[in-house]
Amino acid sequence: HSNPGTAEASVYARETAERFRDRMACDDPWFNAACQPANLPGGWNSDPLPGAAGTESILRTDARRCYRVTPQDCDGVGGAGDCLAMEVRVCWNNDFTNCPC
């Protein structure tokens, strides 16, 4: 992929991570009142991209964006769930091998 395309995709990935950051910090609807995971999105989820942009934009090449949230073991004590990891993928040019949403 071209550098401008990669830069644009990075912006879209960062948008997704920032939008869901509060939910990953014990917020509704992903957690209950006791701050326990209650409604985490399972598997890969689609996060629609904005409408078409300029002629050089990856949005002109059938781009898509996906995210998933998975419990992790961040304190090293064992057992996933003491923190969450978010993975965001942006794919374009019809190369959707790594965008399973």
C-alpha positions in Angstrom: 0.0 0.0 0.0 1.1 3.5 -0.6 2.4 5.8 2.2 -0.5 8.2 1.8 -2.9 5.3 2.0 -1.2 3.9 5.1 -1.3 7.3 6.7 -5.0 7.7 6.0 -5.8 4.2 7.3 -3.9 5.0 10.5 -6.1 8.0 11.1 -9.2 5.8 10.6 -7.8 3.2 13.0 -7.0 5.9 15.6 -10.6 7.3 15.3 -12.0 3.9 16.3 -9.7 3.4 19.2 -10.4 6.9 20.5 -14.2 6.5 20.1 -14.3 3.3 22.2 -11.6 4.3 24.7 -14.2 5.3 27.4 -16.1 2.0 27.0 -12.9 0.1 27.7 -12.4 2.1 30.9 -15.4 0.5 32.7 -18.1 2.4 30.9 -21.6 1.4 29.7 -22.6 -0.6 27.8 -19.5 -2.9 27.9 -19.4 -3.1 31.8 -21.9 -3.4 34.6 -22.1 -1.2 37.7 -19.4 -3.3 39.4 -17.0 -2.7 36.5 -17.2 -6.3 35.4 -17.3 -7.0 31.6 -21.0 -7.5 30.9 -21.6 -6.8 27.2 -18.3 -6.9 25.3 -18.6 -7.0 21.6 -17.7 -10.5 20.5 -15.4 -11.3 17.6 -14.7 -8.8 14.8 -17.2 -5.9 14.4 -17.6 -3.5 11.5 -17.0 0.2 12.2 -18.3 2.0 9.1 -15.9 4.5 7.4 -17.0 8.0 6.4 -18.3 8.7 2.9 -16.1 8.9 -0.1 -13.2 11.4 -0.1 -10.8 12.8 -2.7 -9.5 10.8 -5.7 -6.4 9.6 -3.8 -8.3 8.5 -0.8 -8.5 4.8 0.2 -12.2 5.3 0.6 -12.4 5.2 -3.2 -11.1 1.7 -3.2 -13.8 -0.2 -1.3 -12.2 0.2 2.1 -13.5 -1.3 5.4 -12.7 -1.0 9.1 -13.1 -3.6 11.8 -12.4 -3.8 15.5 -12.4 -6.4 18.3 -12.1 -6.3 22.0 -10.5 -9.2 24.0 -9.9 -9.7 27.7 -6.2 -9.9 28.5 -4.0 -10.8 31.5 -2.1 -7.6 32.1 -1.1 -8.1 35.7 0.7 -11.4 35.0 -1.2 -13.2 37.8 -2.9 -15.5 35.3 -6.3 -15.4 33.8 -7.5 -13.0 31.2 -9.9 -10.2 32.2 -8.0 -7.7 34.3 -7.7 -5.5 31.2 -8.9 -5.3 27.7 -7.1 -5.1 24.3 -8.6 -3.4 21.3 -7.4 -4.3 17.8 -8.4 -2.2 14.8 -7.9 -3.1 11.2 -8.4 -0.9 8.1 -8.2 -2.6 4.7 -8.6 -1.3 1.2 -7.9 -2.1 -2.5 -10.2 -5.2 -2.1 -7.6 -6.8 0.2 -9.9 -8.0 2.9 -7.9 -11.0 4.0 -7.2 -9.3 7.3 -10.5 -7.5 7.7 -12.9 -10.4 8.6 -15.9 -8.1 9.4 
